[in-house]
Amino acid sequence: MNGIHDLGGMHGFGPIERETDEPYFHDDWEGRVFGLFFANFAAGHFNVDQFRHGIERMAAAEYLSTSYYEHWLHSFETLLSEKGIVTSEELDRKQAELSQAGGA
Amino acid sequence: MAALTSEIVPGLVAGGASCRMDADVAPKFGVGDKVRAININPIGHTRLPRYIRGKVGTVARDHGVFAFPDTSVSGVHRDPQHVYSVRFEGEELWGADANANSSLYIDMFDNYLESA
């Protein structure tokens, strides 16, 4: 699909930031999202093409304003909801619980 | 339901959930062949970027046989075919605005290519 993910050759995104000694993960949650891919893949919930397609179907503005591993998480939520493994109500409830537990 | 076990994690992480398939499929092209990327605009999944469509490049390497993403997005790996590293010159992709001496190697599935 001709989505926002296919941005090769587009101008206006600024230079690529190069970090010295770049860590695999910039926060603990990113490592958990990385692990979730393999847990879901091994469980047979999706293959890598479905996973990529889940990212490509993100709304354009949301895709551009979220980070790499947020894209992964978005795809998991889309695919697992479509397959009836989780419901959006369950995701909303858990998110509310977590933001309450996290305080501010 | 299958579950992730610690034994299979290293292989999965190293291979990145590879779509390589053990299928005896003949390649349509060989190293050195001139190829043109087809122009398609599917509403579903594809790994053929817009800036490559219609461009002419040269097959640099044959990676072997892999599941075709555009149809494997159905959930089952299918249409096994050769994937090549194809070299496109910067000028072919970006015209006179290209950096001098720039070129791009990109992995292309057999179904994305025709003889040029």
Backbone of each chain as ProteinMPNN parsed JSONL, in Angstrom:
{"seq_chain_A": "MNGIHDLGGMHGFGPIERETDEPYFHDDWEGRVFGLFFANFAAGHFNVDQFRHGIERMAAAEYLSTSYYEHWLHSFETLLSEKGIVTSEELDRKQAELSQAGGA", "coords_chain_A": {"N_chain_A": [[0.834, -1.189, 0.0], [0.357, 2.315, -0.609], [1.391, 3.844, 1.676], [2.145, 6.014, 4.54], [4.413, 4.975, 5.61], [6.077, 4.402, 3.535], [8.352, 6.194, 2.839], [10.62, 6.738, 1.432], [12.842, 8.873, -0.217], [11.415, 11.147, 0.305], [11.345, 14.581, 1.295], [12.147, 16.8, 4.084], [12.21, 15.734, 6.666], [14.37, 16.184, 8.194], [17.825, 15.697, 9.342], [19.255, 12.37, 9.778], [19.585, 11.215, 13.016], [22.536, 10.336, 14.539], [23.619, 8.239, 17.04], [26.267, 7.899, 19.355], [27.528, 4.851, 20.611], [24.979, 3.654, 20.661], [22.248, 2.387, 22.479], [20.573, -0.86, 22.586], [17.98, -0.634, 23.448], [16.05, 2.201, 24.419], [14.543, 2.513, 26.586], [13.052, 0.581, 29.257], [10.541, -0.419, 28.519], [10.697, -0.714, 25.783], [12.264, -2.959, 25.345], [10.518, -4.874, 26.316], [8.464, -4.743, 24.462], [9.847, -5.622, 22.22], [10.299, -8.278, 22.991], [7.649, -9.119, 23.051], [7.003, -9.355, 20.369], [8.202, -11.798, 19.596], [6.989, -13.601, 21.312], [4.326, -13.46, 20.472], [4.638, -14.191, 17.8], [5.662, -16.808, 18.018], [3.469, -17.979, 19.139], [1.834, -18.097, 17.03], [0.188, -16.039, 16.266], [0.581, -14.101, 14.331], [2.326, -13.554, 11.194], [5.473, -12.254, 9.885], [4.901, -10.568, 7.778], [2.239, -9.856, 8.132], [2.6, -8.497, 10.49], [4.179, -6.298, 9.631], [2.338, -5.144, 7.892], [0.419, -4.356, 9.683], [1.672, -2.19, 10.882], [1.871, -0.504, 8.687], [-0.737, 0.23, 8.283], [-1.267, 2.174, 10.104], [-2.63, 5.356, 11.105], [-1.615, 8.202, 9.24], [-0.62, 10.594, 10.507], [-0.296, 9.715, 13.103], [1.585, 7.721, 12.775], [3.847, 9.214, 12.043], [4.346, 10.643, 14.337], [5.087, 8.981, 16.356], [7.277, 6.579, 17.977], [9.737, 4.098, 16.911], [9.394, 1.545, 18.327], [6.902, 2.03, 19.342], [5.434, 1.838, 17.029], [5.595, -0.924, 16.623], [4.136, -1.857, 18.853], [1.652, -0.778, 18.26], [0.971, -2.29, 15.997], [0.772, -4.877, 17.142], [-1.459, -4.486, 18.805], [-3.461, -3.884, 16.926], [-3.523, -6.275, 15.345], [-3.99, -8.337, 17.236], [-6.418, -7.534, 18.237], [-8.032, -7.687, 15.943], [-7.986, -10.414, 15.561], [-9.368, -11.278, 17.681], [-8.144, -11.868, 20.091], [-7.44, -10.112, 22.07], [-9.55, -7.516, 23.398], [-10.557, -4.165, 22.515], [-11.621, -2.947, 24.703], [-10.436, -4.315, 26.83], [-7.774, -3.536, 26.452], [-7.994, -0.76, 26.827], [-8.846, -0.72, 29.495], [-6.648, -1.834, 30.838], [-4.729, 0.031, 30.231], [-5.72, 2.254, 31.567], [-5.544, 1.35, 34.216], [-2.768, 1.131, 34.457], [-1.92, 3.778, 34.052], [-3.034, 4.932, 36.254], [-1.716, 3.597, 38.314], [0.806, 4.503, 37.822], [0.8, 7.049, 38.772], [1.183, 10.555, 38.46]], "CA_chain_A": [[0.0, 0.0, 0.0], [1.123, 3.555, -0.695], [1.166, 4.478, 2.973], [3.135, 6.98, 5.015], [5.643, 4.236, 5.93], [6.905, 4.31, 2.325], [8.744, 7.603, 2.708], [11.908, 6.86, 0.747], [12.934, 9.958, -1.193], [10.674, 12.348, 0.715], [12.126, 15.613, 1.978], [11.514, 17.547, 5.163], [12.231, 15.07, 7.972], [15.599, 16.525, 8.917], [18.908, 14.712, 9.235], [19.193, 11.17, 10.629], [20.411, 11.409, 14.209], [23.426, 9.202, 14.812], [24.053, 8.211, 18.428], [27.441, 7.072, 19.62], [27.2, 3.787, 21.566], [23.518, 3.578, 20.742], [21.794, 1.171, 23.171], [19.517, -1.608, 21.884], [16.698, -0.075, 23.884], [16.198, 3.481, 25.111], [13.768, 2.425, 27.816], [12.726, -0.824, 29.534], [9.341, -0.872, 27.817], [11.039, -1.089, 24.415], [12.697, -4.356, 25.403], [9.334, -5.722, 26.513], [7.763, -4.785, 23.169], [10.658, -6.497, 21.382], [9.985, -9.645, 23.412], [6.255, -9.43, 22.692], [6.953, -9.811, 18.98], [8.557, -13.211, 19.496], [5.957, -14.368, 22.015], [3.153, -13.515, 19.587], [5.025, -14.934, 16.598], [5.752, -18.231, 18.371], [2.102, -18.448, 19.427], [1.139, -18.222, 15.755], [-0.825, -14.987, 16.115], [0.803, -13.388, 13.058], [3.66, -13.698, 10.602], [6.164, -10.967, 9.838], [4.243, -9.713, 6.785], [1.061, -9.29, 8.81], [3.138, -7.538, 11.46], [4.541, -5.072, 8.913], [1.109, -4.544, 7.365], [-0.222, -3.709, 10.832], [2.313, -0.878, 11.038], [1.567, 0.313, 7.51], [-2.126, 0.689, 8.357], [-1.419, 3.259, 11.091], [-2.985, 6.681, 10.567], [-0.367, 8.847, 8.831], [-0.127, 11.552, 11.503], [0.129, 8.941, 14.274], [2.829, 7.033, 12.402], [4.963, 10.158, 12.03], [4.574, 11.268, 15.649], [5.392, 7.933, 17.337], [8.618, 6.027, 17.815], [9.879, 2.786, 16.281], [8.745, 0.455, 19.076], [5.464, 2.33, 19.414], [4.855, 1.249, 15.814], [5.45, -2.362, 16.876], [3.038, -2.057, 19.795], [0.423, -0.482, 17.538], [0.658, -3.439, 15.151], [0.298, -5.964, 18.011], [-2.82, -4.18, 19.262], [-4.346, -4.028, 15.765], [-3.651, -7.671, 14.91], [-4.601, -9.164, 18.292], [-7.832, -7.142, 18.299], [-8.698, -8.246, 14.767], [-8.092, -11.872, 15.703], [-10.213, -11.563, 18.835], [-7.346, -12.374, 21.214], [-7.747, -9.104, 23.083], [-10.548, -6.55, 22.94], [-10.114, -2.79, 22.761], [-12.017, -2.631, 26.08], [-9.384, -4.842, 27.714], [-6.593, -2.69, 26.299], [-8.294, 0.525, 27.471], [-8.907, -0.927, 30.947], [-5.28, -2.038, 31.335], [-4.022, 1.305, 30.108], [-6.205, 3.106, 32.654], [-4.938, 0.813, 35.44], [-1.339, 1.434, 34.483], [-1.666, 5.206, 34.246], [-3.383, 5.223, 37.646], [-0.636, 3.081, 39.158], [2.007, 5.296, 37.567], [0.671, 8.387, 39.354], [1.117, 11.68, 37.528]], "C_chain_A": [[0.872, 1.243, 0.0], [0.895, 4.376, 0.578], [2.301, 5.405, 3.369], [4.473, 6.297, 5.353], [6.624, 4.245, 4.757], [7.435, 5.704, 2.001], [10.105, 7.783, 2.071], [11.882, 7.981, -0.281], [12.172, 11.209, -0.821], [11.596, 13.307, 1.46], [11.403, 16.102, 3.234], [11.538, 16.903, 6.534], [13.501, 15.355, 8.763], [16.639, 15.434, 8.789], [18.643, 13.49, 10.131], [20.123, 11.381, 11.809], [21.248, 10.16, 14.454], [23.911, 9.291, 16.254], [25.339, 7.412, 18.529], [27.057, 6.083, 20.722], [25.689, 3.662, 21.758], [23.088, 2.286, 21.445], [20.736, 0.441, 22.337], [18.151, -1.006, 22.195], [16.95, 1.22, 24.65], [15.376, 3.519, 26.39], [13.375, 0.961, 28.009], [11.536, -1.32, 28.724], [9.649, -1.294, 26.377], [11.507, -2.54, 24.351], [11.52, -5.302, 25.563], [8.545, -5.84, 25.207], [8.507, -5.7, 22.193], [10.35, -7.966, 21.704], [8.581, -10.071, 23.024], [6.14, -9.91, 21.251], [7.166, -11.317, 18.928], [7.539, -14.094, 20.216], [4.729, -14.537, 21.123], [3.426, -14.339, 18.328], [5.044, -16.432, 16.896], [4.372, -18.81, 18.645], [1.28, -18.57, 18.142], [0.094, -17.144, 15.519], [-0.651, -14.177, 14.824], [2.164, -13.776, 12.507], [4.239, -12.29, 10.38], [5.519, -10.019, 8.814], [2.98, -9.071, 7.369], [1.494, -8.227, 9.815], [3.479, -6.214, 10.769], [3.285, -4.353, 8.407], [0.336, -3.83, 8.486], [0.361, -2.324, 11.094], [1.906, 0.052, 9.895], [0.151, 0.89, 7.566], [-2.34, 1.751, 9.431], [-1.858, 4.537, 10.386], [-1.688, 7.467, 10.351], [0.206, 9.753, 9.923], [0.387, 10.808, 12.743], [1.449, 8.232, 13.982], [4.01, 7.978, 12.538], [5.29, 10.714, 13.415], [4.864, 10.24, 16.73], [6.712, 7.265, 16.977], [8.561, 4.612, 17.23], [9.125, 1.694, 17.04], [7.279, 0.761, 19.383], [4.753, 1.791, 18.174], [4.625, -0.254, 16.004], [4.224, -2.615, 17.757], [1.693, -1.808, 19.11], [-0.003, -1.679, 16.687], [0.144, -4.611, 15.989], [-1.163, -5.726, 18.397], [-3.821, -4.348, 18.12], [-4.6, -5.501, 15.458], [-4.351, -8.528, 15.963], [-6.073, -8.8, 18.486], [-8.599, -7.759, 17.145], [-8.916, -9.743, 14.899], [-8.887, -12.27, 16.942], [-9.461, -12.095, 20.043], [-7.407, -11.389, 22.381], [-8.845, -8.201, 22.519], [-10.032, -5.143, 23.245], [-10.51, -2.368, 24.172], [-10.945, -3.111, 27.064], [-8.132, -3.968, 27.656], [-6.8, -1.353, 27.005], [-8.252, 0.391, 28.993], [-7.497, -1.047, 31.521], [-4.499, -0.729, 31.298], [-4.424, 2.256, 31.24], [-5.591, 2.666, 33.977], [-3.488, 1.259, 35.563], [-1.098, 2.928, 34.696], [-2.032, 5.623, 35.656], [-2.239, 4.794, 38.586], [0.626, 3.928, 39.019], [1.948, 6.679, 38.191], [0.551, 9.425, 38.257], [1.076, 11.176, 36.129]], "O_chain_A": [[1.981, 1.238, 0.534], [0.29, 5.447, 0.551], [3.281, 5.563, 2.642], [5.522, 6.942, 5.382], [7.834, 4.116, 4.943], [7.025, 6.321, 1.018], [10.69, 8.863, 2.156], [10.989, 8.027, -1.127], [12.25, 12.22, -1.52], [12.511, 12.885, 2.166], [10.212, 15.853, 3.42], [10.959, 17.441, 7.478], [13.688, 14.835, 9.863], [16.384, 14.38, 8.207], [17.904, 13.575, 11.112], [21.302, 11.688, 11.635], [20.713, 9.057, 14.564], [24.531, 10.277, 16.651], [25.493, 6.378, 17.879], [26.343, 6.441, 21.658], [25.197, 3.575, 22.883], [23.517, 1.202, 21.05], [20.082, 1.046, 21.487], [17.289, -0.887, 21.324], [17.908, 1.338, 25.414], [15.498, 4.451, 27.185], [13.364, 0.187, 27.052], [11.501, -2.472, 28.293], [8.948, -2.134, 25.814], [11.179, -3.263, 23.41], [11.521, -6.403, 25.012], [8.023, -6.907, 24.886], [7.891, -6.454, 21.44], [10.166, -8.785, 20.803], [8.342, -11.236, 22.706], [5.304, -10.755, 20.932], [6.396, -12.033, 18.288], [7.261, -15.21, 19.776], [4.164, -15.627, 21.032], [2.566, -15.081, 17.855], [4.511, -17.231, 16.126], [4.133, -19.994, 18.41], [0.162, -19.084, 18.163], [-0.786, -17.304, 14.674], [-1.619, -13.634, 14.291], [3.036, -14.256, 13.231], [3.586, -11.282, 10.649], [5.588, -8.8, 8.972], [2.696, -7.898, 7.129], [0.841, -7.194, 9.968], [3.117, -5.142, 11.254], [3.18, -3.129, 8.48], [-0.32, -2.817, 8.245], [-0.356, -1.4, 11.479], [1.633, 1.234, 10.104], [-0.122, 1.927, 6.96], [-3.47, 2.187, 9.65], [-1.511, 4.776, 9.23], [-0.775, 7.407, 11.175], [1.397, 9.679, 10.224], [1.375, 11.214, 13.354], [2.323, 8.155, 14.845], [5.052, 7.606, 13.078], [6.397, 11.204, 13.638], [4.886, 10.586, 17.911], [7.2, 7.363, 15.851], [7.493, 4.021, 17.078], [8.302, 0.992, 16.452], [6.5, -0.153, 19.653], [3.61, 1.34, 18.255], [3.593, -0.789, 15.598], [3.389, -3.467, 17.453], [0.722, -2.527, 19.344], [-1.179, -2.04, 16.653], [-0.816, -5.274, 15.595], [-1.994, -6.633, 18.33], [-4.907, -4.892, 18.321], [-5.748, -5.925, 15.325], [-5.204, -9.349, 15.629], [-6.882, -9.651, 18.856], [-9.691, -8.294, 17.336], [-9.909, -10.279, 14.408], [-9.061, -13.456, 17.22], [-10.061, -12.706, 20.928], [-7.422, -11.795, 23.543], [-9.04, -8.134, 21.305], [-9.185, -4.955, 24.117], [-9.838, -1.537, 24.784], [-10.593, -2.404, 28.008], [-7.508, -3.695, 28.681], [-5.906, -0.864, 27.696], [-7.711, 1.246, 29.694], [-7.181, -0.449, 32.55], [-3.719, -0.422, 32.2], [-3.587, 2.966, 31.797], [-5.164, 3.502, 34.773], [-3.041, 1.703, 36.62], [-0.186, 3.312, 35.428], [-1.433, 6.546, 36.21], [-1.856, 5.515, 39.507], [1.412, 4.057, 39.958], [2.934, 7.414, 38.152], [-0.108, 9.196, 37.243], [1.018, 11.968, 35.189]]}, "seq_chain_B": "MAALTSEIVPGLVAGGASCRMDADVAPKFGVGDKVRAININPIGHTRLPRYIRGKVGTVARDHGVFAFPDTSVSGVHRDPQHVYSVRFEGEELWGADANANSSLYIDMFDNYLESA", "coords_chain_B": {"N_chain_B": [[-2.086, -24.101, 21.657], [0.927, -22.816, 20.395], [3.913, -21.968, 22.178], [6.308, -19.549, 23.256], [9.521, -20.656, 23.898], [12.478, -20.783, 25.926], [14.469, -22.07, 24.568], [14.091, -21.649, 21.833], [14.378, -18.982, 21.456], [16.998, -17.697, 20.919], [17.547, -18.438, 18.201], [15.324, -17.401, 16.867], [15.578, -14.647, 17.347], [18.054, -14.128, 16.169], [17.531, -14.8, 13.523], [15.458, -13.169, 12.895], [12.756, -13.924, 12.564], [12.713, -15.222, 10.039], [11.684, -15.466, 6.584], [12.604, -17.332, 4.856], [12.34, -20.035, 2.601], [12.314, -23.548, 2.122], [12.307, -24.442, -0.779], [12.213, -25.733, -4.075], [12.74, -23.712, -6.417], [13.077, -22.193, -9.548], [15.286, -19.509, -10.418], [14.294, -16.408, -11.946], [16.049, -14.62, -12.922], [19.567, -13.824, -13.353], [22.787, -13.068, -11.844], [23.983, -9.932, -12.858], [22.063, -9.476, -14.76], [19.949, -7.094, -16.403], [17.233, -5.454, -14.984], [13.827, -4.362, -14.655], [11.856, -2.711, -12.295], [8.498, -3.489, -11.631], [5.492, -1.516, -12.073], [3.309, -1.162, -9.642], [0.407, -0.524, -7.642], [-0.75, -1.548, -5.147], [-3.455, -1.945, -2.776], [-3.03, -3.483, -0.627], [-0.468, -5.205, 1.323], [2.892, -4.612, 0.376], [6.355, -4.965, -0.504], [7.622, -3.404, -2.259], [8.992, -0.459, -2.817], [7.759, 2.866, -3.563], [9.59, 4.565, -4.873], [11.159, 2.927, -6.364], [9.688, 1.745, -8.336], [9.258, 1.088, -11.749], [11.881, 1.64, -12.329], [15.194, 0.93, -13.592], [17.581, -1.542, -12.89], [20.444, -3.547, -11.853], [20.958, -6.982, -11.335], [22.643, -7.995, -8.512], [23.145, -9.981, -6.688], [21.995, -13.199, -5.671], [19.816, -14.043, -3.217], [18.486, -16.34, -2.531], [15.593, -18.411, -1.772], [12.454, -17.183, -0.805], [9.382, -16.581, 1.045], [6.686, -14.859, -0.534], [5.94, -11.573, 0.229], [3.627, -10.037, -0.429], [1.535, -11.809, -0.796], [1.817, -13.557, 1.322], [0.954, -12.158, 3.444], [-1.541, -12.922, 3.952], [-1.388, -14.712, 5.972], [-0.335, -17.207, 5.725], [2.713, -18.506, 4.685], [3.544, -18.188, 1.353], [3.85, -18.654, -2.275], [6.714, -19.087, -2.868], [9.824, -17.72, -3.894], [12.705, -16.426, -5.698], [14.851, -14.01, -4.181], [16.571, -11.074, -4.823], [19.523, -9.065, -4.486], [19.444, -5.962, -5.801], [21.059, -3.579, -7.777], [20.674, -0.149, -8.061], [21.398, 2.747, -9.853], [22.155, 5.987, -8.56], [21.431, 8.143, -10.216], [19.495, 7.007, -11.829], [17.422, 6.683, -10.037], [17.024, 9.234, -8.88], [17.533, 11.155, -10.73], [19.093, 14.102, -12.103], [19.494, 15.296, -9.682], [20.7, 13.525, -8.012], [23.291, 12.426, -5.762], [26.657, 12.454, -6.844], [28.091, 9.436, -8.023], [26.481, 7.851, -6.396], [24.705, 4.927, -5.366], [22.212, 2.369, -4.951], [21.517, -0.553, -3.171], [18.998, -2.865, -3.113], [16.711, -5.239, -1.767], [14.891, -7.36, -3.821], [11.986, -9.069, -4.778], [11.323, -11.823, -7.031], [8.797, -11.519, -8.301], [8.546, -8.792, -8.456], [9.982, -7.92, -10.569], [10.951, -7.406, -14.032], [12.389, -8.27, -17.217], [14.846, -6.049, -18.552]], "CA_chain_B": [[-1.369, -22.94, 21.12], [2.38, -22.862, 20.573], [4.395, -20.94, 23.095], [7.723, -19.213, 23.157], [10.36, -21.296, 24.905], [13.804, -20.156, 25.967], [15.36, -22.75, 23.617], [13.954, -21.166, 20.452], [14.558, -17.524, 21.399], [18.201, -17.205, 20.206], [17.4, -18.63, 16.758], [14.317, -16.463, 16.365], [16.105, -13.281, 17.385], [19.13, -14.027, 15.177], [16.974, -14.909, 12.176], [14.43, -12.154, 12.676], [11.54, -14.576, 12.051], [12.999, -15.286, 8.595], [10.69, -16.046, 5.673], [13.28, -18.21, 3.902], [11.599, -21.281, 2.404], [13.061, -24.637, 1.52], [11.521, -24.831, -1.949], [13.035, -25.822, -5.278], [12.147, -22.785, -7.374], [14.114, -21.653, -10.432], [15.331, -18.041, -10.475], [13.966, -15.834, -13.262], [17.158, -13.766, -13.338], [20.893, -14.169, -12.861], [23.639, -11.927, -11.511], [24.379, -9.164, -14.036], [20.899, -9.174, -15.612], [19.251, -5.808, -16.253], [15.833, -5.683, -14.622], [13.014, -3.186, -14.376], [10.829, -2.942, -11.269], [7.163, -3.255, -12.171], [4.739, -0.435, -11.437], [2.043, -1.611, -9.044], [-0.061, 0.323, -6.542], [-1.751, -2.37, -4.454], [-3.927, -1.389, -1.506], [-2.556, -4.373, 0.433], [0.942, -5.148, 1.694], [3.944, -4.886, -0.599], [7.672, -4.48, -0.095], [8.182, -2.699, -3.411], [8.794, 0.966, -2.52], [7.317, 3.675, -4.697], [10.671, 5.207, -5.627], [11.83, 1.911, -7.184], [8.781, 1.29, -9.39], [9.557, 1.553, -13.096], [13.309, 1.934, -12.47], [16.026, -0.162, -14.115], [18.78, -1.828, -12.11], [21.22, -4.729, -12.23], [20.988, -8.004, -10.281], [23.994, -8.077, -7.954], [23.308, -11.18, -5.858], [20.775, -13.986, -5.452], [19.776, -14.392, -1.788], [17.816, -17.615, -2.306], [14.139, -18.484, -1.941], [11.698, -16.673, 0.345], [7.936, -16.403, 0.868], [6.36, -13.565, -1.157], [5.212, -10.814, 1.259], [2.341, -9.501, -0.875], [0.489, -12.826, -0.611], [1.985, -14.199, 2.628], [0.251, -11.335, 4.427], [-2.779, -13.653, 4.27], [-1.16, -15.458, 7.199], [0.395, -18.438, 5.401], [3.811, -18.252, 3.755], [3.208, -18.767, 0.053], [4.523, -18.159, -3.48], [8.169, -19.001, -2.692], [10.517, -17.224, -5.09], [14.038, -15.882, -5.429], [15.02, -12.601, -3.804], [17.878, -10.61, -5.279], [19.992, -7.713, -4.209], [19.495, -5.28, -7.101], [21.744, -2.284, -7.684], [20.126, 0.955, -8.854], [22.268, 3.926, -9.821], [21.504, 7.164, -8.003], [20.844, 8.968, -11.265], [18.279, 6.341, -12.296], [16.362, 6.896, -9.038], [16.774, 10.627, -8.486], [17.84, 12.07, -11.819], [20.278, 14.958, -11.999], [19.658, 15.724, -8.287], [21.381, 12.478, -7.235], [24.69, 12.623, -5.437], [27.531, 11.773, -7.799], [28.598, 8.117, -7.623], [25.618, 7.153, -5.44], [23.908, 3.806, -5.856], [21.42, 1.755, -3.89], [21.233, -1.98, -3.269], [17.735, -3.138, -2.425], [16.259, -6.613, -1.969], [13.721, -7.392, -4.7], [11.41, -10.383, -5.064], [11.16, -12.122, -8.458], [7.531, -10.989, -8.815], [8.616, -7.338, -8.621], [10.946, -7.596, -11.625], [10.833, -7.9, -15.404], [13.63, -8.049, -17.964], [14.981, -4.699, -19.121]], "C_chain_B": [[0.125, -23.059, 21.409], [2.813, -21.738, 21.508], [5.881, -20.725, 22.891], [8.478, -19.939, 24.265], [11.755, -20.691, 24.831], [14.741, -20.786, 24.937], [15.282, -22.117, 22.22], [14.218, -19.664, 20.316], [15.809, -17.104, 20.626], [18.075, -17.326, 18.69], [16.428, -17.638, 16.161], [14.878, -15.044, 16.3], [17.182, -13.108, 16.314], [18.564, -14.011, 13.76], [15.904, -13.887, 11.879], [13.152, -12.72, 12.096], [11.616, -14.667, 10.528], [11.892, -15.969, 7.804], [11.355, -16.922, 4.617], [12.519, -19.523, 3.812], [12.486, -22.302, 1.698], [12.248, -25.164, 0.339], [12.421, -24.785, -3.177], [12.383, -24.981, -6.377], [13.267, -22.197, -8.229], [14.103, -20.131, -10.38], [14.966, -17.553, -11.868], [15.154, -15.049, -13.813], [18.465, -14.266, -12.744], [21.677, -12.902, -12.566], [24.103, -11.253, -12.804], [23.211, -8.808, -14.946], [20.357, -7.778, -15.328], [17.778, -6.091, -15.993], [15.123, -4.352, -14.396], [11.986, -3.559, -13.302], [9.459, -2.613, -11.869], [6.507, -2.082, -11.437], [3.409, -0.986, -10.943], [1.684, -0.657, -7.921], [-1.143, -0.421, -5.763], [-2.214, -1.714, -3.148], [-3.489, -2.266, -0.341], [-1.063, -4.2, 0.674], [1.844, -5.386, 0.49], [5.255, -4.364, -0.045], [8.393, -3.84, -1.273], [7.952, -1.2, -3.206], [8.441, 1.757, -3.773], [8.484, 4.185, -5.543], [11.438, 4.223, -6.501], [10.993, 1.546, -8.409], [9.129, 1.921, -10.741], [11.043, 1.801, -13.359], [14.081, 0.69, -12.921], [17.285, -0.299, -13.265], [19.445, -3.105, -12.594], [21.239, -5.705, -11.054], [22.431, -8.175, -9.809], [24.221, -9.387, -7.209], [21.966, -11.881, -5.735], [20.786, -14.468, -4.0], [19.194, -15.779, -1.527], [16.306, -17.439, -2.344], [13.412, -18.079, -0.652], [10.21, -16.604, 0.001], [7.671, -14.99, 0.344], [5.467, -12.75, -0.21], [3.789, -10.419, 0.845], [1.201, -10.504, -0.712], [0.607, -13.521, 0.744], [1.32, -13.399, 3.743], [-1.124, -11.93, 4.744], [-2.623, -14.457, 5.557], [-0.39, -16.745, 6.982], [1.5, -18.087, 4.413], [3.528, -18.946, 2.434], [4.023, -18.11, -1.069], [6.035, -18.008, -3.306], [8.844, -18.609, -3.994], [11.853, -16.624, -4.691], [13.948, -14.401, -5.074], [16.441, -12.216, -4.179], [18.22, -9.275, -4.634], [20.177, -7.047, -5.567], [20.101, -3.892, -6.906], [21.078, -1.273, -8.625], [21.065, 2.148, -8.732], [21.471, 5.119, -9.289], [20.799, 7.988, -9.066], [19.553, 8.356, -11.802], [17.106, 6.622, -11.335], [16.004, 8.371, -8.888], [17.107, 11.646, -9.565], [19.068, 12.91, -11.534], [20.519, 15.434, -10.564], [20.437, 14.706, -7.449], [22.801, 12.894, -6.899], [25.54, 11.853, -6.45], [28.007, 10.447, -7.202], [27.708, 7.397, -6.61], [24.916, 5.993, -6.125], [23.229, 3.167, -4.672], [21.27, 0.268, -4.179], [19.961, -2.252, -2.474], [17.288, -4.553, -2.766], [14.925, -6.616, -2.714], [13.275, -8.832, -4.918], [11.238, -10.552, -6.574], [9.906, -11.466, -9.028], [7.551, -9.481, -9.039], [9.398, -6.941, -9.868], [10.541, -8.133, -12.984], [12.142, -7.593, -16.116], [13.665, -6.64, -18.544], [16.101, -4.701, -20.153]], "O_chain_B": [[0.529, -23.367, 22.53], [2.159, -20.7, 21.607], [6.603, -21.603, 22.418], [8.112, -19.844, 25.436], [12.158, -20.154, 23.799], [15.688, -20.146, 24.479], [16.284, -22.055, 21.508], [14.275, -19.136, 19.206], [15.715, -16.238, 19.757], [18.46, -16.407, 17.967], [16.666, -17.093, 15.082], [14.675, -14.331, 15.317], [17.231, -12.084, 15.633], [19.064, -13.289, 12.897], [15.481, -13.748, 10.732], [12.523, -12.095, 11.242], [10.701, -14.243, 9.822], [11.253, -16.91, 8.274], [10.743, -17.226, 3.593], [12.097, -20.068, 4.833], [13.282, -21.975, 0.818], [11.585, -26.196, 0.439], [13.279, -23.912, -3.302], [11.579, -25.482, -7.164], [14.287, -21.753, -7.701], [13.036, -19.522, -10.305], [15.288, -18.206, -12.861], [15.258, -14.836, -15.021], [18.479, -15.022, -11.773], [21.294, -11.806, -12.976], [24.559, -11.922, -13.73], [23.341, -7.939, -15.808], [20.308, -7.333, -14.181], [17.155, -6.878, -16.705], [15.733, -3.358, -14.001], [11.329, -4.596, -13.394], [9.288, -1.588, -12.528], [6.911, -1.712, -10.335], [2.499, -1.245, -11.731], [2.565, -0.047, -7.315], [-2.297, 0.006, -5.717], [-1.443, -1.009, -2.497], [-3.565, -1.843, 0.812], [-0.467, -3.194, 0.287], [1.578, -6.271, -0.324], [5.277, -3.445, 0.774], [9.62, -3.744, -1.285], [6.836, -0.718, -3.399], [8.779, 1.369, -4.89], [8.394, 4.237, -6.77], [12.281, 4.636, -7.298], [11.536, 1.085, -9.413], [9.276, 3.138, -10.85], [11.427, 2.133, -14.481], [13.673, -0.442, -12.663], [17.962, 0.683, -12.962], [19.059, -3.673, -13.616], [21.502, -5.311, -9.917], [23.325, -8.463, -10.604], [25.355, -9.856, -7.105], [20.921, -11.231, -5.7], [21.676, -15.22, -3.603], [19.376, -16.338, -0.446], [15.797, -16.452, -2.875], [13.719, -18.569, 0.435], [9.828, -16.573, -1.169], [8.351, -14.041, 0.733], [4.363, -13.181, 0.119], [2.864, -10.458, 1.656], [0.049, -10.117, -0.516], [-0.388, -14.023, 1.267], [1.143, -13.9, 4.854], [-1.792, -11.5, 5.685], [-3.619, -14.843, 6.169], [0.148, -17.319, 7.928], [1.239, -17.432, 3.404], [3.298, -20.155, 2.399], [4.771, -17.157, -0.848], [6.584, -16.937, -3.561], [8.486, -19.1, -5.065], [12.108, -16.349, -3.519], [13.108, -13.658, -5.581], [17.393, -12.941, -3.889], [17.348, -8.477, -4.289], [20.969, -7.509, -6.388], [19.718, -3.141, -6.009], [20.939, -1.517, -9.824], [21.476, 2.512, -7.63], [20.271, 5.242, -9.537], [19.692, 8.477, -8.843], [18.629, 9.074, -12.183], [15.961, 6.777, -11.76], [14.829, 8.722, -8.782], [16.983, 12.852, -9.351], [19.972, 12.486, -10.814], [21.605, 15.919, -10.247], [20.795, 14.99, -6.306], [23.439, 13.624, -7.657], [25.189, 10.747, -6.859], [28.29, 10.363, -6.007], [28.148, 6.412, -6.016], [24.576, 6.062, -7.306], [23.617, 3.389, -3.525], [20.936, -0.124, -5.297], [19.87, -1.904, -1.296], [17.457, -5.016, -3.894], [13.963, -5.968, -2.301], [14.091, -9.706, -5.207], [11.037, -9.581, -7.304], [9.948, -10.912, -10.127], [6.684, -8.943, -9.727], [9.475, -5.758, -10.197], [9.882, -9.167, -13.09], [12.915, -6.748, -15.665], [12.641, -6.107, -18.972], [16.387, -3.667, -20.757]]}, "name": "protein", "num_of_chains": 2, "seq": "MNGIHDLGGMHGFGPIERETDEPYFHDDWEGRVFGLFFANFAAGHFNVDQFRHGIERMAAAEYLSTSYYEHWLHSFETLLSEKGIVTSEELDRKQAELSQAGGAMAALTSEIVPGLVAGGASCRMDADVAPKFGVGDKVRAININPIGHTRLPRYIRGKVGTVARDHGVFAFPDTSVSGVHRDPQHVYSVRFEGEELWGADANANSSLYIDMFDNYLESA"}
